[in-house]
Amino acid sequence: MVQCPLILIFCCVMSLSTMAQTAREIIASSIEKTGGSKWTSINGFRIVANLDQGGVMFPLEIVQLKDGRQYSRINFQGMEIKQGVFDGDILWSTNFQTQKPEQADSETTDNFRLDRNDFPDDLINYPKKGYTVELVGKAVMMEKSCYKIRLEKEPSTRPGKLTDDVVYYYFDADSYLPVAKEFEMKHGPIQGSIMVLQFDDFRPVKGLLFPFSMTQGVKDAPAQPIKVESITLNPVVDMSEFKFPK
């Protein structure tokens, strides 16, 4: 009579261990498929793309460096707008209405600093960062059978209290390529909304596979397609691009 609960507990523990191991294997297969150890050898990248906003195409440039500095630049109706600019200390963006640069508050900036060790992706060397993974199960995403994996990172502050920072990844069950990721927005006007990024049309760039077709948007809402034109690894970047205008 006493042994049954113990057997059930043992089986549950073994089942969780197996799922965690399976999650690790899926992630390892995906990383190996897209470039393996080459991911740790790059110091930055520049993406030149077009953002489809209701049928109107806007040129988009995204720069991310290994030390955490980054920016996104959009050309909107002849105006240059920068978003998510981080120089290692100050986080700022251009206000769409006033066209003036505005610094983010300290809480948002602190949360942004937490992501500096996630270049080029939060799954690269995730065990060394103290992140945990769990295989949630199978799911359908973009009409593909996928493995759904839960990644838990270090807690972030939203708003005024520590909150779990969780990202859900979807991997193609056949190719192990990443299909999508879901996460809660930690800051900005849509804070608390679930963002969905979807990936397709993977192409090689110096031994690494990058998606050249993406969509982004709030879950269950119309998404914005992004078509990539080019990706440059280890770009030469003018450091003044990151500085907050005085």
Salt bridges, closest charged atoms under 4 A:
GLU61 OE2 - ARG46 NE 2.82
GLU61 OE1 - ARG73 NE 2.95
ASP67 OD2 - ARG69 NH2 2.46
GLU80 OE2 - ARG73 NH1 3.32
ASP87 OD2 - LYS243 NZ 3.99
ASP89 OD1 - ARG113 NH2 3.28
ASP110 OD1 - ARG113 NH1 2.85
ASP115 OD1 - LYS153 NZ 3.40
ASP115 OD2 - LYS186 NZ 3.09
ASP118 OD1 - LYS129 NZ 3.27
ASP118 OD2 - LYS153 NZ 2.76
ASP122 OD2 - LYS153 NZ 3.66
ASP122 OD2 - LYS181 NZ 3.85
GLU152 OE1 - ARG150 NH1 2.95
ASP165 OD2 - LYS186 NZ 3.30
GLU182 OE2 - LYS219 NZ 3.84
GLU184 OE2 - ARG158 NH1 3.74
ASP201 OD2 - ARG203 NH2 2.80
GLU241 OE2 - ARG73 NH2 3.16
GLU241 OE1 - LYS82 NZ 2.67
